[in-house]
Amino acid sequence: MNILKFITESYRSPVFAGIVVLILPYIYSILAKKDWYSVFISIPTIFWVVLIIILVFWIISIAIRKRMSYGSVPIGFKPTYGWIDIGKLLYHDVIWKVRTINPGPFSNPFDTSKPSIYLENPPRCPNCETQLEIVDNYYWYVWNCVRCDFKKRTWDTFKKTEERAKLIAKRDIEMIEEEPQ
């Protein structure tokens, strides 16, 4: 783990920094042959207030980054015979294409299992249906449309939102199948 990653992603780093700040006056008191308590008291109160504010902000920043990093690694595959589009789902103010794998010419006619449901990632703009791009600002993501002026600020990656939308799409398909004919 490199230093920058340790500082920005680990709760150990602000705790370690706080402990070091408490130990430094003790080390100085030994070297200067002074009383530790008098050295500690001589440090201005504003220093301690600023230090606490910085440590709290640091911990909050780490918490936000940890929440944002969930599911940020894009994974995917392309089936041999392509996709069959089932429909579209509007979720999280963007359009998700719901699709399933095309079984191709060698499909088993006796297979009664339900096909798997997939969502196209990245999602599409609700205005012009262009695929969106994601921009990682340090404390949030911005989903941008390159064609129109659509922008969405969120803490969620495409992958995390896709997993939630997939659950809704599966339930919508189940409800359609459950309807009496």
C-alpha positions as CSV (number, residue, x, y, z in Angstrom):
1,M,0.0,0.0,0.0
2,N,1.6,3.3,-1.0
3,I,1.6,6.3,1.2
4,L,-1.1,8.3,-0.6
5,K,-3.5,5.4,-0.5
6,F,-2.7,4.8,3.2
7,I,-3.4,8.4,4.0
8,T,-6.7,8.7,2.0
9,E,-8.2,5.3,2.5
10,S,-7.3,3.9,5.9
11,Y,-8.7,4.9,9.3
12,R,-5.4,4.0,10.8
13,S,-3.6,7.0,9.3
14,P,-5.6,9.8,11.2
15,V,-5.4,7.7,14.4
16,F,-1.7,7.3,13.9
17,A,-1.3,11.0,13.3
18,G,-3.2,11.8,16.5
19,I,-1.0,9.5,18.5
20,V,2.2,11.0,17.0
21,V,1.0,14.5,17.9
22,L,0.5,13.4,21.5
23,I,3.9,11.7,21.7
24,L,5.9,14.6,20.2
25,P,5.6,16.9,23.2
26,Y,6.7,14.0,25.4
27,I,9.8,13.4,23.2
28,Y,10.5,17.2,23.2
29,S,10.2,17.3,27.0
30,I,12.8,14.6,27.4
31,L,15.2,16.2,25.0
32,A,14.8,19.7,26.5
33,K,14.9,18.3,30.0
34,K,11.6,19.9,30.9
35,D,8.4,18.7,32.6
36,W,6.1,16.9,30.1
37,Y,3.0,18.5,31.6
38,S,4.4,22.0,31.3
39,V,5.4,21.4,27.7
40,F,1.9,20.0,26.9
41,I,0.1,22.9,28.6
42,S,2.3,25.5,26.8
43,I,0.9,24.4,23.4
44,P,-1.8,27.0,22.4
45,T,-5.5,25.8,22.6
46,I,-6.1,27.0,19.0
47,F,-3.5,24.4,17.9
48,W,-5.5,21.6,19.5
49,V,-8.8,22.8,18.1
50,V,-7.4,23.1,14.6
51,L,-5.8,19.6,15.0
52,I,-9.1,18.1,16.1
53,I,-11.0,19.7,13.2
54,I,-8.4,18.4,10.7
55,L,-8.6,14.9,12.1
56,V,-12.4,14.8,12.1
57,F,-12.5,16.1,8.5
58,W,-9.9,13.5,7.6
59,I,-12.0,10.7,9.0
60,I,-15.1,12.0,7.3
61,S,-13.3,12.1,4.0
62,I,-12.1,8.5,4.4
63,A,-15.7,7.4,5.2
64,I,-17.0,9.1,2.1
65,R,-14.3,7.6,-0.1
66,K,-15.0,4.1,1.3
67,R,-18.7,4.5,0.6
68,M,-18.0,5.6,-3.0
69,S,-15.5,2.9,-3.8
70,Y,-18.0,0.1,-3.5
71,G,-18.4,-1.7,-6.8
72,S,-16.2,0.7,-8.7
73,V,-14.4,-2.0,-10.7
74,P,-16.1,-2.5,-14.1
75,I,-16.7,-6.1,-15.0
76,G,-18.6,-7.5,-18.0
77,F,-18.7,-9.9,-20.8
78,K,-20.1,-10.2,-24.3
79,P,-22.0,-13.3,-25.1
80,T,-21.3,-15.3,-28.3
81,Y,-24.6,-14.6,-30.0
82,G,-25.2,-11.1,-28.5
83,W,-28.0,-9.8,-26.5
84,I,-31.8,-9.7,-26.7
85,D,-33.2,-6.4,-25.5
86,I,-36.2,-6.9,-23.2
87,G,-37.1,-3.3,-22.4
88,K,-36.0,-0.2,-20.6
89,L,-36.1,0.7,-16.9
90,L,-36.0,4.2,-15.5
91,Y,-34.1,4.1,-12.3
92,H,-32.0,6.7,-10.4
93,D,-33.1,9.2,-13.1
94,V,-31.3,7.4,-15.9
95,I,-32.4,4.7,-18.4
96,W,-31.1,1.1,-18.1
97,K,-31.5,-1.3,-21.0
98,V,-32.8,-4.6,-19.7
99,R,-31.5,-7.6,-21.7
100,T,-30.8,-11.3,-21.7
101,I,-28.4,-13.5,-23.5
102,N,-29.3,-14.6,-27.0
103,P,-29.3,-18.4,-26.9
104,G,-28.3,-18.7,-30.6
105,P,-29.2,-21.4,-33.1
106,F,-28.3,-24.2,-30.7
107,S,-30.7,-23.4,-27.9
108,N,-32.4,-26.3,-26.1
109,P,-36.2,-26.1,-26.7
110,F,-36.8,-28.2,-23.5
111,D,-35.0,-25.8,-21.3
112,T,-37.7,-24.3,-18.9
113,S,-35.3,-22.3,-16.7
114,K,-35.8,-18.5,-16.7
115,P,-33.1,-16.6,-18.7
116,S,-30.7,-14.4,-16.7
117,I,-31.4,-10.7,-16.7
118,Y,-28.7,-8.2,-17.3
119,L,-28.5,-4.4,-17.5
120,E,-26.5,-2.5,-20.0
121,N,-23.7,-0.6,-18.2
122,P,-23.2,2.4,-18.5
123,P,-26.7,3.6,-18.3
124,R,-28.2,6.1,-20.8
125,C,-29.2,9.7,-20.6
126,P,-33.0,10.2,-19.9
127,N,-33.1,13.0,-22.4
128,C,-31.3,11.7,-25.5
129,E,-30.5,8.1,-24.6
130,T,-26.7,8.5,-25.1
131,Q,-24.5,6.4,-22.9
132,L,-23.3,8.4,-19.9
133,E,-19.8,8.9,-18.7
134,I,-18.7,9.0,-15.0
135,V,-16.3,11.6,-13.6
136,D,-14.8,11.0,-10.2
137,N,-14.6,14.2,-8.1
138,Y,-13.0,13.3,-4.8
139,Y,-16.3,13.5,-2.8
140,W,-18.9,12.5,-5.4
141,Y,-19.3,11.2,-8.9
142,V,-20.9,13.1,-11.7
143,W,-22.7,11.2,-14.4
144,N,-22.5,13.3,-17.6
145,C,-24.1,13.1,-21.0
146,V,-21.7,14.0,-23.8
147,R,-24.5,15.0,-26.1
148,C,-26.8,17.1,-24.0
149,D,-26.5,19.0,-20.7
150,F,-27.7,16.2,-18.4
151,K,-25.6,15.9,-15.3
152,K,-26.3,13.9,-12.1
153,R,-24.2,14.2,-9.0
154,T,-24.2,11.0,-6.8
155,W,-22.1,9.0,-4.4
156,D,-22.8,5.8,-6.3
157,T,-20.9,4.2,-9.2
158,F,-22.7,2.8,-12.2
159,K,-22.0,-0.8,-10.9
160,K,-23.7,-0.2,-7.5
161,T,-26.7,1.4,-9.0
162,E,-26.9,-1.3,-11.7
163,E,-27.1,-4.0,-9.0
164,R,-30.1,-2.2,-7.4
165,A,-31.8,-1.6,-10.8
166,K,-31.3,-5.2,-11.7
167,L,-33.4,-6.3,-8.6
168,I,-36.2,-4.0,-9.7
169,A,-36.1,-5.2,-13.3
170,K,-36.3,-8.9,-12.1
171,R,-39.3,-8.1,-9.9
172,D,-41.0,-6.2,-12.7
173,I,-40.6,-9.3,-15.0
174,E,-41.9,-11.6,-12.3
175,M,-45.0,-9.4,-11.8
176,I,-45.6,-9.6,-15.6
177,E,-45.3,-13.4,-15.5
178,E,-47.6,-13.6,-12.5
179,E,-50.4,-11.7,-14.1
180,P,-53.4,-13.9,-15.1
181,Q,-53.9,-14.4,-18.8
